[in-house]
Amino acid sequence: MERTYETPWLTAEAAAQVIGAGGTLGPLFAGIEVGGPPPSPEARARIAEFARANHVEIGLDVVDDELAAVRFSVVFGGCCGYEGAGVLALRLGRPRTQGCCGCESYWVDDWSTVSEDGSMYIRTRVRVNRVAVRWERALTATELLERADALLDARASDVAHAAGERWHQGEPGGQFLLEMPYIFEPHPLYLEHQRLAERNDLGLQVTVEHGRIVAVALSAYGFEDDIIAALRAALRSRYGRPRSTADDKTTWRTRDRIVSAAFGVNPSTVEIRKRS
């Protein structure tokens, strides 16, 4: 009887070509910049050959003549493929929850990080023996608020279609999570939530009524750290002088929006809501 051979696992040497220090893009992507021009035909051919030889999938997403994202995924076969996935996940900085009061900690399946210089956003997911990574240019606080503001009154079906796998259904009643390439400084307790729609550290909380988005909110842990300071500055720049400040809550009112921010609590929150 002919013997069946398993597809070989991704080797450590090959993994090091894909994933560099701190989970950033490895040497395979030399000369390619996320947020920069599309890769050359030669670079595309080199990457495609590597993917074929190593039994992995690599996608180069080009939008408006710009390399918007690099995607990578690999499946570790065999009876113990989850072990190979676990080792690769550690290379990508896989976090653990913080067990307390006798609770056992466990590895997190969905997480995000940014490069040391803050310019690159790295989103990773593990599903048993499969690891998938997406590298994007990290948004600034100003860009995050622009995207959040632009969602208001949009048709939810259009946003969901454009977002694809980044759009997650929450509890019944019109609550959704829209992933964004921005680090919200997650508190360890956030990581306890395995339902993506409850993971405020991965994106924006979106409220939908009658098919349209009526509110967008974000949460960020920390008080006067860089992330909170950047959000404060972006709000002032975008909406100007606040209408009122009371009980650690700052409010802006425009013709069709009410913007509320609370920075004296943890997590800090920002909500942009359509005026009724």
C-alpha positions as CSV (number, residue, x, y, z in Angstrom):
1,M,0.0,0.0,0.0
2,E,1.3,3.4,-0.9
3,R,2.3,5.5,2.1
4,T,0.7,8.9,2.6
5,Y,3.0,11.7,3.5
6,E,1.9,14.7,5.5
7,T,2.6,18.2,4.2
8,P,5.7,19.4,6.1
9,W,5.3,22.1,8.8
10,L,6.6,25.6,8.2
11,T,10.2,25.5,9.4
12,A,11.6,27.9,12.0
13,E,13.9,29.3,9.2
14,A,11.0,29.9,6.9
15,A,9.0,31.5,9.7
16,A,11.9,33.9,10.4
17,Q,11.7,35.0,6.8
18,V,8.0,36.0,7.2
19,I,8.0,37.3,10.7
20,G,10.7,39.7,12.0
21,A,11.5,41.2,15.4
22,G,8.4,42.2,17.4
23,G,6.1,40.4,14.9
24,T,6.8,42.9,12.1
25,L,7.3,41.9,8.5
26,G,10.4,39.7,8.0
27,P,13.2,39.7,5.4
28,L,11.0,38.1,2.7
29,F,9.2,41.5,2.4
30,A,12.4,43.6,2.1
31,G,11.8,46.7,0.0
32,I,8.0,46.5,0.6
33,E,6.3,49.1,2.8
34,V,2.7,48.8,4.1
35,G,1.1,52.1,3.2
36,G,3.6,52.5,0.4
37,P,3.4,51.8,-3.3
38,P,2.3,48.4,-4.7
39,P,5.1,45.7,-4.7
40,S,7.0,45.3,-8.0
41,P,6.3,42.3,-10.2
42,E,9.6,40.9,-9.1
43,A,8.8,41.2,-5.4
44,R,5.4,39.6,-6.0
45,A,7.0,36.7,-7.9
46,R,9.5,36.1,-5.1
47,I,6.8,36.1,-2.4
48,A,4.5,33.8,-4.5
49,E,7.3,31.3,-5.0
50,F,8.1,31.3,-1.2
51,A,4.4,30.7,-0.4
52,R,4.2,27.8,-2.9
53,A,7.4,26.2,-1.6
54,N,6.4,26.5,2.1
55,H,2.7,25.6,1.7
56,V,1.5,29.0,3.1
57,E,-0.8,31.7,1.9
58,I,0.4,35.3,1.4
59,G,-1.8,38.1,0.2
60,L,-0.8,41.6,-0.8
61,D,-3.9,43.9,-0.6
62,V,-3.5,47.0,-2.9
63,V,-6.1,49.7,-2.5
64,D,-6.0,53.0,-4.4
65,D,-2.5,52.3,-5.7
66,E,-1.2,51.7,-2.2
67,L,-0.2,48.5,-0.3
68,A,-3.0,48.6,2.3
69,A,-2.2,45.2,4.0
70,V,-0.1,42.1,3.9
71,R,-1.8,38.9,4.9
72,F,-0.3,35.6,5.9
73,S,-1.8,32.3,7.0
74,V,-0.5,28.8,7.6
75,V,-2.1,25.5,8.6
76,F,0.0,22.9,10.6
77,G,-1.2,19.5,9.6
78,G,-1.1,16.1,11.4
79,C,-2.3,15.0,14.7
80,C,-0.4,17.7,16.7
81,G,-0.7,20.7,14.4
82,Y,-1.9,22.8,17.3
83,E,1.7,22.6,18.7
84,G,3.2,24.1,15.6
85,A,0.5,26.8,15.6
86,G,1.3,27.5,19.3
87,V,5.0,27.9,18.6
88,L,4.4,30.3,15.7
89,A,2.0,32.3,17.8
90,L,4.6,32.9,20.5
91,R,6.8,34.4,17.8
92,L,4.0,36.9,17.2
93,G,3.7,37.8,20.9
94,R,0.6,35.7,21.9
95,P,-0.6,37.0,25.3
96,R,-2.2,35.1,28.2
97,T,-5.1,36.1,30.3
98,Q,-4.3,37.1,33.9
99,G,-5.8,34.4,36.2
100,C,-7.1,35.7,39.5
101,C,-8.8,34.3,42.6
102,G,-7.8,30.8,41.7
103,C,-8.8,31.2,38.0
104,E,-6.5,29.5,35.5
105,S,-4.9,31.7,32.9
106,Y,-5.1,30.7,29.2
107,W,-3.7,31.6,25.8
108,V,-5.6,34.3,23.9
109,D,-6.7,33.4,20.3
110,D,-7.2,36.9,19.0
111,W,-4.9,39.8,19.7
112,S,-3.2,42.9,18.2
113,T,0.1,44.7,18.7
114,V,2.0,47.6,17.1
115,S,5.6,47.8,16.0
116,E,8.1,49.4,18.3
117,D,7.9,52.7,16.4
118,G,4.1,52.6,16.4
119,S,3.8,52.7,12.6
120,M,2.7,49.1,11.9
121,Y,-0.4,47.3,13.3
122,I,-0.3,43.5,13.6
123,R,-3.5,41.6,14.0
124,T,-3.2,37.8,14.7
125,R,-5.7,35.0,15.2
126,V,-5.2,31.4,16.1
127,R,-7.8,28.7,15.3
128,V,-6.5,25.3,16.6
129,N,-3.8,24.5,14.0
130,R,-4.2,27.6,11.8
131,V,-2.4,31.0,12.3
132,A,-3.4,34.1,10.4
133,V,-1.7,37.5,10.5
134,R,-2.5,40.8,9.0
135,W,-0.1,43.7,8.8
136,E,-1.4,47.3,8.2
137,R,-0.3,50.8,8.7
138,A,-1.4,51.9,12.2
139,L,-3.9,54.7,12.3
140,T,-3.2,57.9,14.2
141,A,-5.8,59.1,16.8
142,T,-6.9,61.8,14.2
143,E,-7.4,59.2,11.5
144,L,-9.3,56.9,13.9
145,L,-11.7,59.7,14.8
146,E,-12.2,60.6,11.1
147,R,-13.1,57.0,10.3
148,A,-15.4,56.7,13.3
149,D,-17.1,60.0,12.4
150,A,-17.6,58.9,8.8
151,L,-19.5,55.8,9.9
152,L,-22.3,57.8,11.4
153,D,-25.6,57.4,9.4
154,A,-24.0,55.0,7.0
155,R,-25.9,51.9,6.0
156,A,-24.7,49.1,8.2
157,S,-25.0,46.5,5.3
158,D,-22.6,48.6,3.2
159,V,-20.1,48.9,6.1
160,A,-20.3,45.2,6.8
161,H,-19.8,44.3,3.2
162,A,-16.7,46.5,2.9
163,A,-15.3,45.4,6.3
164,G,-15.7,41.6,5.6
165,E,-14.1,39.6,8.4
166,R,-13.5,42.8,10.5
167,W,-17.3,43.2,11.2
168,H,-18.6,41.1,14.1
169,Q,-22.2,40.6,15.3
170,G,-22.7,41.4,19.0
171,E,-25.7,40.8,21.2
172,P,-29.2,41.1,19.6
173,G,-30.3,44.8,19.5
174,G,-27.9,46.2,16.9
175,Q,-24.5,46.0,18.5
176,F,-21.4,45.3,16.4
177,L,-17.6,45.4,16.6
178,L,-15.7,46.9,13.6
179,E,-12.0,46.1,13.8
180,M,-9.6,49.0,13.4
181,P,-5.8,49.1,13.0
182,Y,-5.3,51.1,16.2
183,I,-4.0,50.0,19.6
184,F,-6.5,50.7,22.3
185,E,-4.2,49.5,25.2
186,P,-6.3,46.6,26.3
187,H,-6.8,45.8,29.9
188,P,-6.1,42.1,30.7
189,L,-9.7,41.6,31.6
190,Y,-10.7,42.4,28.0
191,L,-8.9,39.4,26.9
192,E,-11.2,37.2,28.9
193,H,-13.9,37.8,26.3
194,Q,-13.6,35.1,23.6
195,R,-16.6,36.6,21.6
196,L,-15.0,39.1,19.3
197,A,-17.9,41.5,19.5
198,E,-17.1,42.0,23.2
199,R,-13.4,42.8,22.5
200,N,-13.3,46.6,22.8
201,D,-9.5,46.4,22.4
202,L,-9.8,45.4,18.7
203,G,-12.0,48.1,17.3
204,L,-15.0,50.3,17.5
205,Q,-18.4,49.5,19.1
206,V,-21.1,50.3,16.6
207,T,-24.8,50.7,17.3
208,V,-27.3,50.1,14.5
209,E,-30.9,51.2,14.4
210,H,-33.2,50.6,11.4
211,G,-30.3,49.5,9.3
212,R,-28.2,52.7,9.8
213,I,-25.3,53.4,12.2
214,V,-26.5,55.8,14.9
215,A,-23.5,55.7,17.3
216,V,-19.8,54.7,17.3
217,A,-17.8,54.3,20.5
218,L,-14.3,53.4,21.6
219,S,-12.6,52.5,24.8
220,A,-9.0,52.8,25.8
221,Y,-7.2,51.9,29.1
222,G,-4.8,54.3,30.8
223,F,-5.1,57.8,32.1
224,E,-2.5,60.3,30.9
225,D,-0.4,58.0,28.7
226,D,0.4,58.7,25.1
227,I,-2.8,57.1,23.7
228,I,-5.2,59.1,25.9
229,A,-3.2,62.3,25.3
230,A,-3.4,61.7,21.5
231,L,-7.2,61.2,21.7
232,R,-7.7,64.3,23.7
233,A,-5.7,66.4,21.1
234,A,-7.5,64.8,18.2
235,L,-10.9,65.6,19.7
236,R,-10.0,69.2,20.3
237,S,-8.6,69.5,16.8
238,R,-11.7,67.9,15.1
239,Y,-14.5,69.4,17.2
240,G,-13.0,72.5,18.7
241,R,-13.8,73.8,22.1
242,P,-16.2,71.5,24.0
243,R,-19.7,72.7,24.9
244,S,-19.4,71.4,28.5
245,T,-17.1,69.7,30.9
246,A,-18.6,68.1,34.1
247,D,-18.0,65.1,36.3
248,D,-15.0,64.0,34.1
249,K,-17.2,64.1,31.0
250,T,-16.5,66.4,28.1
251,T,-19.2,67.1,25.5
252,W,-19.2,68.6,22.0
253,R,-22.4,69.3,20.1
254,T,-22.6,70.0,16.3
255,R,-25.5,70.3,14.0
256,D,-26.1,66.6,13.7
257,R,-23.8,65.0,16.3
258,I,-23.2,64.7,20.0
259,V,-19.6,63.7,21.0
260,S,-19.0,62.6,24.6
261,A,-15.6,61.8,26.1
262,A,-14.8,60.5,29.6
263,F,-11.1,60.5,30.5
264,G,-11.2,60.5,34.3
265,V,-12.3,56.8,34.4
266,N,-10.7,53.6,33.3
267,P,-11.3,52.7,30.5
268,S,-11.6,56.1,29.0
269,T,-14.4,56.3,26.4
270,V,-15.4,58.4,23.4
271,E,-18.8,58.2,21.8
272,I,-20.0,59.9,18.6
273,R,-23.8,59.8,18.4
274,K,-26.3,61.0,15.9
275,R,-28.6,63.7,17.2
276,S,-32.3,62.8,17.1
